[in-house]
Amino acid sequence: MSTPHRGSSNSLPDSASALAPSSAATSRAQGTAIPPPSNPKPLNPVVHNANRKVSEKKSNPSLSNGKTVVRDRPFALNRFILYETKRWFYVVGSNSSDTLHRVLKVDRTTQDELIVMEDEVVYSERQLNDLLRTLEDGNKGSGGLTRVGVFFGIAGFVRFTAGWYLVAITKRTVVALLGGHYLYHCEETQMYQVTYNQKVEKPSEEQRLMAAFRQVDMTRNFYFSHTYDITSSLQHNMTRGFLSRQHGHSHKPCGGHPNHDIPGKSEKSGWKFNDRYAWNYRMLLEAFDPEKNMQAKQADATKNHWILPLIYGHVDQAKLTVGGRVIFVTLIARRSRHFAGARYLKRGITEEGNVANEVETEQIYRGSVPIYWTQDITNMSPRPPIEITVMDPYYTAAARHFDNLFERYGTPIIILNLIKSREPTPRESKLLYEYTRCVEYLNQFLPEDKKMHYHAWDMSRAYKEKKQDVIGVLEDIAEECINITGFFHSGAEPYSHALRAESEEIPYRPKISLQNGITRTNCVDCLDRTNAAQFVFGKKALGHQLYALGVIESPQLPFDSDAVNMLTQMYHDHGDTIALQYTGSALVNRVETYRRMPHWNSHSRDMIENIRRFYANSMLDADKQTAINVFLGVPTVPPTIPRSPPPKSYQLWYNPEHLETPYVVDDCEKCLWDFSNQSEYWVEYYRPSAFTSLGKHFAYRMNSTARLPGANVNEPDYSPFRNRAETAHQPPRLMDGVRRLIGANSGTPHRKISDKATKETKTVLVKDEADDLDVNSIEAITARLLKGEISESEEAEYEW
C-alpha cells in the first residue's frame, strides 16, 4: 500500500478538444489503403496484420521459426489523433515523446460488423507525415483527410441497435504515481459514430439505450494507466504479472468470459490484464478479442498496446514527510464488473460464484455474504426483511466463489464476518447462521493446513454495549491476519533490524516478503462496518510496511498521529466513494464513530445520509441498474440454460492446484529487477522534452502530512508518527490563567503582576491616578484587572 519514491510529474488536466467532423468528409470518396512509408525499413520487426500476410526473410535476425520476435523494448501509446475519410477512421497512437507512432484502421462502410485493423509498421515522425500526405492526396476527390480530434485512450466500441460508436477519453488528470507509472482519472469522454451513413430502424430504442449508457458517468471514479496494469495488485504486477507478459501468458481465469466462467478451467483468456475489474471489457471484445486474433493467426501481442482497461472504484495518494524523505501512500480499490449494481437489486451470490459489491482494496477483499438472499423493497420499508431464497445443502455457488479466491490469492482465506448475532426481529442473524453453516460444511473437505479461518463478531453490538474497545479488538484480529497472510515488500529488511534481532531474538528477514492468502470482510451491506474494519487492517499493514522499510522502530502506529490521521481521511474518502457507487449515499458510521469520538454534527449528518440512501434505493435504483447493465453489456433476459454445470464432486469442491502457494520467494525475486525495465515509462515520468514549473508538478502538489493542521516540518523533533492528542486536547490558556488566579494552591487573596511581566508589557499603574477615578468607570475597572487584585467576595464566588 505504501511505495517509497522520489520524483514529480505534471498534474494539470490534459484536455483534448474533440472537433466535429468537417463538411468535407460528407462528400463521396474512395478510401485508400495505408501505403508503405518513405523508408521501407521499419523501426521494429513487423507484427502480423489481419489483412496482410507477413513475408518471412531469412536474413532478418528478428524472425525465428516463422514467428515474430520483438527484441526491442515495447513502448506505450498515450496520445492519439483521430483522422477520418469517407471509408475509414485512422487512429494514430504515439508514445510519450512523440517519436514512435502506430496506426489503427476502422472500417466505416458497414454497420453490422466492426472491422478493426492495425498497420504492421512502427512509424517515425517523418514517416508518419509522409503517410498522412499520401492519405490526403488519395482522398482529395472525396473531401480529403480530416483531423477529427485528439484523445488519450480508446475505451472501446459500443453498439446499441444499429452501428458502432468509438468511445474515447478526451481529458485526464493525474491522481497517483507508482514507481514512475502515472495513474489517471477519466475526466471527459467523447463518442464518435463509426458508420458513415448509419441507418437506425428503431430510433427511439437507440436513443433510450444511448441515454442509459451515458447515465453511467465515466467522468466519476474511472481510472486507467498507460504503463501500469491497474486491474492487478502491485505484488502481481512486479512478480507473476511481468513473468506472464514476457512469456505470452494471460491472467488466471477469474470468471466472466464464456470460456472461463468456472474457476479452474484450463482455457486462457488471452488478455494481459485482469478482466474481472475492467469495466470496459465488453467494449474491447469486438475489436481486440485475443481469441479472434488467434483464429486470424495473428501474433499474441497484436493490438495489446491499443487496449486500455478502465477500473471503477477509488484511487487516492498522499505522502508522508519523514526526516526530509518522502514516502507515497497509495490506496487503490477495484470494483468487480460481475454481479454489479444497486444495493437492494444485487444481493448475495450468482450461480457462477460472483458476489455483490465485490471490491478488492489491494491487500484486502470485501464482498456480500456468498449465499442466495434478497430483500423486497416493494413495501417501501427503510429496513426491508431479508429472505434466503435458495437453500442449497451443498453450497455449490459458495464453493465456486471460495475456489475462485483460492485461485486468485492462494491460501489461507480468512473470513471476518461482522453481521449482527442477536436482534429483536431476526434479519441479519439469518445470514449469520447460514453463512456459518456454509463455511463449516466446506471446511470439512479441505486439508487441515488449508482450511478457511472463520471469525464471526457482532461489531454493532460491541459498539452499542460500550463494554468492548471495538477498534482494539479489530487491531488484534488484523495483527493476527497479517502475520498469517504476510504482506508484500520488494526487498530485505534494513541491516539495523538484523542487529536488533541478535539482542532481542526477533527473526530477521533477508529476502523479499510476499502475501499469500487474503482476508475477506463483510457485513450486511459491506459498507460502514466493513470500511472501519478495513481501515484498521490498512493501518496495521502500513505500520508493518514502514517498519520493513526502516522508517519506524516499531510496526505499531499510534492513533492521532499525522500519519494515521492522513490514512483515516483516505479511508473515509474510500468508503464514501464505494458507498455512493453501491447505495447512492456516503458512509453513515465512520471510523470516529467506532472510536467513540463522533463529531458534533455526526447525528444530523447520519440522518441526512440515511434519508438519501432510502430515497436512492427506493426511487433511483431501477434506472441505475438498467444503466449499469447496458454499460457492462449484461443481457436483459437471463439465459434459460444454467451457465455453470453441476460440480463433478460435492466433496472435492475445490481444484487442488489452487491450494498451491501462488507466490514463491525464489521465483518472484527473479522478476523484480526486470519489472523496472519493462517499458519506457520513465520518459513519461520525467518528461525531458517538457518545461514545467515546480508548482505544477503532481508530486509537489500532492496531499502531505506536512500540510496537516498543526504540522510543522521545521520543528527539530517533528515526526508524523507522534501522538498529538495531548497537545490537541490541552485546555485554552485563558482558562489556565483563571485557574491560576482562583486555584487552591494560591494561599493569598490576590495575585500581583510580577515586575518582569510589567516591564515586558510596558504598563505602569499609577496608584494615585487610580484612586482619583470613579470605581465604576472603565479606567478603574481596567486598572484593577491589570493589577490582578481579587476581592474576598469575588474569590468566595469562584471557590470549587
CORURRA-V557996 format. One line per field, one symbol per residue. phi: phi as a letter, one per 20 degrees, with the letter a starting at -180 (. if undefined). psi: psi as a letter, one per 40 degrees, with the letter a starting at -180 (. if undefined). A space follows every 50 residues. Layout:
phi: ???
psi: ???
//
This chain:
phi: .dcfacqbbfdffedcfeffgffffeffbdfcffffffdfeffcgfdfcf dcdfeedffefeeblmdedeefffceecbccddbcfdceddddcffeldc bcccdcfdecdecedccdfedeeeffffffffffffffdffdomddeead bcrefqcccddbndcedcedbbbfcbcdlneedddfdbcbddffffdedd fcffffffffffffffffecmdcbbeccffecfffffecfffffffdmed ffgcnoegebfegofefefnfebeffdefdgffeffecfffffffeleff efmffeecfdddrbcbbbcedclnedceddcccdefeeleregfeccmbe fenedflecddldbccaffecebbcedfelefcffeceecdefelfffff fffffgfedndeddddddffdcbgdgcffffgffffffffffffeegged ffedcdbffffffffldcegfffffffffffffeembebeaeffffffff ffedldfddecfdcdcobdddacfdlcfffffffffffffffffffffen ecebfeeffmeffffffffffffffffffffednbffeddffffelcfff dffffffffffffffffeddfffffffffffemfffdfffegfdffffbe eefdegffefffddgfffffefffffdfbefffffelfeddceffeffff efgbffdfgnecfeffdfbfdefdffffdffffffffffffdfffeeefb ceffffffffelddddffffffeffefffffffffffmfcfffffffeff
psi: dihhiiaiiheihhihhhiihiddeeihihiiihiiidhehidiiiiiid eihhhhhdeheehhfeihhhdihiiihehihhiiaddihhhhhiadefdi iihhhhheeiedhhhhihieihiidddddddddddddefdefeahhhdih ieihdahihcdhiihhhihehihheihgfehihihhdiihhhhdhdghhh dgdddddddddddedhheehfhiiidehgeeiiddddecdddddddeeii iihfididefdhheieiideieihedehefddeedddfhddddddefiid ehedeehgihihbhhiiiihhhfeihhhhhhhhhhiehfiaiceehibii deehiifhhhgceiiiiihfihiihhedefhdgiihhhdhgheefddddd ddddddddeaiihhhhhfiidhidhhcddddddddddddddddeeiidee ihhhhhhgddddddefeihddddddddddddddddaihhfiiiidddddd dddefhhhheaihihhiihhiiadefccddddddddddddddddddddee dieiehhiieidddddddddddddddddddddeeiaidhadddeeffiid eddddddddddddddddddedddddddddddefhidhiidhhdhiiidhe dgeihddeeihdhhddddddeddddefdafedddddgdeihiideeiddd eiiideeihehheehdfhheehheddddeiiidddddddddeideheiei hihiddddddefhhhhdddddeihdeiddddddddddehhiddddddei.
//
